[in-house]
Amino acid sequence: MGQPVYLDYCATTPVHTAVRAAMLKTLSEDYGNPSSMHWAGRAAAKLTAEAREEISKGIGCLPDELYFTSGATEADNLALLGVMRCFKPGKAHLITTSIEHHAILHAAQHLEREGYAVSYIPVDAQGLVNVGALQAAIRPETALISVMLVNNEIGSIQPLAEIGRIAHQHRILLHTDAVQGLGLLDINVDALQVDLLSLSGHKIYGPKGIGALYVRSGVQINPLFYGGTQEKALRPGTENIPGIVGLGMAVHHTSEFKNDERPRLQNLRNYLISKLEIIIPGVIINGPSTAVSPHVLSASFPGANGEMMLMRLSMAGIAVSMGSACTSKSIEPSHVLTSMGLPREQIEGTLRISFGYPTTLSDVDEFLDGIKAIYPLTLQ
């Protein structure tokens, strides 16, 4: 085994050196509470404002439309529960899709238990939302639509702008979980026609434990927590200054490099597909061929046991995934691949390979050598 190869960037990313340096400074020097009125508090408040400005530029919103959270899971919950609870149970309807992250799906299921109506829109065989079915699901009491930007298992990019036009024609709010898109796609909340947007630090070379929710000015939303006036009382609690600074620096870093990284990672993805199709006859690439993010590849290996492949690759120093990191310990098949209509045996032989800024051609070749060696050993 040579150097370890990490190809699971959809699960998390390493903290960028510039992000780490900025965070360390806040831990040693800028340690004030931004709610304090003295010099230390003002210094911390200034750093928070600068990070908010940087992030707002990254998604095309106003700084005061951003609310810092502990991550995208909290941001997703705040968006769904915060909007829906502005209405009485039984008086509001939520539309989402069958392939959302569990931060959305579990929040939606909780809302159902509270008495709210929820519709789960199917996707086609490519993992793309059926817009016609979504439009047909709209009711007079529909209050919110939530559709992720980039799917975390297959990389499909959803037609948010089209969905946004439909939503706004019916005076319905649109939320998106943009976690997997922020580091590579050009995101502008007005172009996407979204009213709420969730993002996360650790998916874009920032720290874990920090995220944010964009809420368009004028949108009413109820808090999940109570106990302070921070974040305009929508998300009270002393701000995580190191995390906020790290998130701001991560957005700055990815905004500078993503235009160069998109084609580079697309070339790596194309290269991997072309080589896989040679060394593993019958390999199936899941998801769309065009409307797909360049950093995600879902591949099904005929007759193989995905868990055995993953473990043997890990023993060889190669890190990949079977799907979402949040459900990797579950024995249930991927809800995303199931929603696409894939048979169970194909799902069970599927790996997710995801790239990041540090990924090299050598890393891809190491994976190809590894899968060529272990694939015959994992046939069921």
Residue pairs with C-beta under 8 A, 6 or more apart in sequence:
1 316
1 317
2 317
2 366
3 317
4 317
4 318
4 319
5 317
5 318
5 319
5 363
5 366
5 367
5 370
6 14
6 319
6 356
6 358
6 363
7 318
7 319
7 320
7 353
7 354
7 355
7 359
7 363
7 364
7 367
8 319
8 320
8 321
8 325
8 352
8 354
9 203
9 295
9 354
9 355
9 356
9 359
10 152
10 153
10 180
10 203
10 295
10 296
10 321
10 324
10 325
10 352
10 354
11 321
11 325
11 354
12 202
12 203
12 208
12 325
13 183
13 202
13 203
13 204
13 205
13 206
13 356
13 357
14 205
14 356
14 358
15 23
15 205
15 206
15 207
15 246
16 205
16 206
16 249
16 250
16 253
18 249
18 253
19 205
19 206
19 207
19 246
19 249
19 250
19 253
20 246
22 245
22 246
22 249
23 207
23 242
23 243
23 245
23 246
23 249
25 245
26 44
26 47
26 241
26 242
26 245
27 242
30 40
30 43
30 44
30 47
30 241
30 245
31 40
31 44
31 241
32 38
32 39
32 40
32 41
32 42
32 43
32 44
32 45
32 241
33 40
33 41
33 44
33 238
34 41
34 44
34 45
34 47
34 48
34 230
34 239
34 241
35 41
35 45
35 228
35 229
35 230
35 238
36 42
36 44
44 239
44 241
47 241
47 244
47 245
48 68
48 239
48 241
48 244
48 245
49 63
50 248
51 244
51 245
51 247
51 248
51 249
52 63
52 64
52 66
52 68
52 244
52 248
53 63
53 248
54 248
54 249
54 251
54 252
55 66
55 199
55 212
55 247
55 248
55 251
56 62
56 63
56 65
56 66
57 251
57 255
58 182
58 187
58 251
58 252
58 254
58 255
59 178
59 182
59 187
59 188
59 189
59 197
59 199
59 214
60 187
60 188
60 189
60 190
60 191
61 189
61 197
61 214
61 216
62 217
64 217
64 232
65 214
65 215
65 216
65 217
66 212
66 213
66 214
67 75
67 78
67 212
67 213
67 214
67 215
67 231
67 232
67 234
67 235
68 210
68 211
68 212
68 231
68 235
68 239
68 240
68 243
68 244
68 247
69 75
69 78
69 210
69 211
69 212
69 213
69 235
70 209
70 210
70 211
70 240
71 200
71 201
71 202
71 208
71 209
71 210
71 211
72 101
72 103
72 177
72 179
72 198
72 199
72 200
72 203
72 211
73 103
73 211
74 211
74 224
75 198
75 199
75 200
75 211
75 212
75 213
76 101
76 103
76 104
76 107
76 146
76 177
76 198
77 103
77 107
77 224
78 213
78 221
78 223
78 224
78 234
78 235
79 144
79 146
79 175
79 196
79 198
79 213
79 215
79 221
80 94
80 104
80 107
80 108
80 111
80 144
80 146
80 175
81 107
81 110
81 111
81 222
81 224
82 221
82 222
82 223
82 224
82 234
83 143
83 144
83 173
83 175
83 196
83 219
83 220
83 221
83 222
84 92
84 94
84 111
84 116
84 143
84 144
85 222
86 92
86 143
86 220
86 221
86 222
87 116
87 141
87 143
89 114
89 115
89 116
90 115
90 116
90 117
91 141
92 116
92 117
92 141
92 142
92 143
92 144
93 116
93 117
93 118
93 119
93 139
93 141
93 142
93 143
94 108
94 111
94 116
94 117
94 118
94 119
94 142
94 143
94 144
94 145
94 146
95 118
95 119
95 121
95 134
95 137
95 138
95 142
95 144
95 145
95 146
96 104
96 105
96 108
96 118
96 119
96 120
96 121
96 145
96 146
96 147
97 120
97 121
97 122
97 123
97 129
97 134
97 146
97 147
97 148
97 158
98 120
98 121
98 122
98 123
98 335
98 339
99 123
99 127
99 148
99 151
99 153
99 156
99 335
99 336
99 339
99 340
100 108
100 146
100 147
100 148
100 177
101 148
101 152
101 177
101 179
101 324
101 326
102 324
102 326
102 327
103 177
103 326
104 146
104 148
104 177
105 120
105 335
108 118
108 120
108 146
109 118
111 118
112 118
117 139
117 141
119 137
121 129
121 130
121 133
121 134
121 137
122 130
122 133
122 339
123 129
123 130
123 156
123 339
123 340
124 130
124 340
125 340
125 341
126 156
126 287
126 288
126 289
126 291
126 340
127 151
127 154
127 156
127 286
127 287
127 288
127 336
127 339
127 340
128 156
128 158
128 159
128 288
128 291
129 147
129 158
129 159
129 163
131 159
131 162
131 163
131 166
134 145
134 147
134 163
134 166
135 166
138 166
138 170
138 172
142 170
142 172
143 172
143 173
144 172
144 173
144 174
144 175
145 163
145 167
145 172
145 173
145 174
145 175
146 174
146 175
146 176
146 177
147 158
147 160
147 163
147 174
147 175
147 176
148 158
148 176
148 177
148 178
148 179
148 180
149 157
149 158
149 160
149 176
149 177
149 178
149 180
149 181
149 185
149 187
149 192
150 156
150 157
150 158
150 178
150 179
150 180
150 181
150 185
150 293
150 296
151 158
151 180
151 287
151 296
151 336
152 179
152 180
152 296
152 324
153 296
153 298
153 323
153 324
153 334
153 336
153 337
153 352
154 286
154 287
154 292
154 296
154 298
154 336
154 337
154 340
154 352
155 180
155 287
155 292
155 293
155 294
155 295
155 296
155 297
155 298
156 287
156 288
156 291
156 292
157 181
157 185
157 288
157 291
157 292
157 293
158 176
159 291
160 174
160 176
160 192
160 193
160 194
161 191
161 192
161 193
163 174
163 193
164 174
164 192
164 193
164 194
165 193
167 173
167 174
167 193
168 174
168 193
173 195
173 196
173 219
174 193
174 194
174 195
174 196
175 194
175 195
175 196
175 197
175 198
176 192
176 194
176 196
176 197
176 198
177 198
178 187
178 197
178 198
178 199
179 198
179 199
179 200
179 203
180 203
180 293
180 295
180 296
181 187
181 293
182 199
182 200
182 203
182 204
182 251
182 254
183 203
183 204
183 205
183 254
183 258
183 295
184 254
184 258
184 261
184 262
184 265
184 293
184 294
184 295
185 258
185 262
185 293
186 258
187 197
189 197
189 214
189 216
194 214
194 216
195 215
195 216
195 219
196 213
196 214
196 215
196 216
196 219
196 221
197 213
197 214
198 211
198 212
198 213
198 214
199 211
199 212
199 213
199 214
200 210
200 211
201 207
201 208
201 209
201 210
201 211
201 243
201 246
201 247
201 250
202 208
202 209
202 210
204 250
204 251
204 253
204 254
205 250
205 253
205 254
205 356
205 357
206 243
206 246
206 247
206 249
206 250
206 251
207 242
207 243
207 246
207 247
209 240
209 243
210 240
210 243
210 244
210 246
210 247
211 247
212 247
213 235
215 221
215 234
221 234
223 233
223 234
223 235
223 236
224 235
225 235
225 236
225 237
226 236
227 236
227 237
228 236
228 237
228 238
229 236
230 236
230 237
230 238
230 239
231 239
257 357
261 357
262 294
263 294
265 294
265 295
265 355
265 359
266 294
268 294
268 355
268 359
268 361
268 364
269 294
269 295
269 297
269 355
271 361
271 364
272 297
272 353
272 364
272 367
272 368
273 285
273 297
275 364
275 368
276 283
276 285
276 299
276 368
276 371
277 283
279 368
279 371
279 372
280 301
280 302
280 371
280 372
280 375
282 302
283 299
283 300
283 301
283 302
284 299
284 300
284 302
284 346
285 297
285 298
285 299
286 298
286 299
286 300
286 337
286 340
286 342
286 350
287 296
287 298
294 355
295 354
295 355
295 356
296 352
296 353
296 354
296 355
297 352
297 353
297 354
298 337
298 350
298 351
298 352
299 350
299 351
299 353
300 342
300 346
300 347
300 349
300 350
301 309
301 349
301 350
301 351
301 371
301 375
301 378
302 346
302 349
303 345
303 349
303 379
303 380
304 349
304 375
304 378
304 379
304 380
305 348
305 349
305 378
305 379
305 380
306 322
306 347
306 348
306 349
306 350
306 351
307 322
307 348
308 377
308 378
309 349
309 351
309 371
309 374
309 375
309 378
310 320
310 321
310 322
310 351
312 374
312 377
312 378
313 319
313 320
313 367
313 370
313 371
313 374
316 370
316 373
316 374
318 366
318 367
318 370
320 351
320 352
320 353
320 354
320 367
321 328
321 351
321 352
321 353
321 354
322 328
322 334
322 350
322 351
322 352
323 334
323 336
323 337
323 350
323 352
324 334
324 336
327 334
327 335
333 344
333 347
333 348
334 347
334 350
337 346
337 347
337 350
338 347
342 350
353 367
